[in-house]
């Protein structure tokens, strides 16, 4: 039977893998496994795209184009690129804004509005960061228990 203690005590040696081998070692730390958040796929909508409608997803998303309509990425991150223009109600784990957002943001983790970012709408999140030079107009509700509830 497997236990966490056995994994920690397992020998560090593993079969030799060639460079660029796509198969991770079974004894590798979880930070380098493909299912780890650090190496999950990132979907991207380029600056030449314009979308009208509801966007839902089960992976992190970066938007550099124009979007009109709600965006739901529960449990995943949204990055609003510097060329992006969103007219959207946003629900995500984390939201980073480099471009322009018109609409409300709901994040269970963190919202970051970067120096050249702009948000016109209300923000509800567990943690927030608004850099000097960023534009924001709306209300902010910070509730640290949101991240604890999302983690449960």
Secondary structure, 3 states (H helix, E strand, C coil): CCCHHHHHHCCCCCCCCCCCCCCCCCCCCHHHCCCCHHHCCEEEECCCCEEECCEECCCEEEECCEEECCEEEEEEEEEECCCCEEECCEEEEEEEECCEEECCEEEEEEEEECCCCEEECCEEECEEEECCCCEEECCEEECCHHHHHHHC
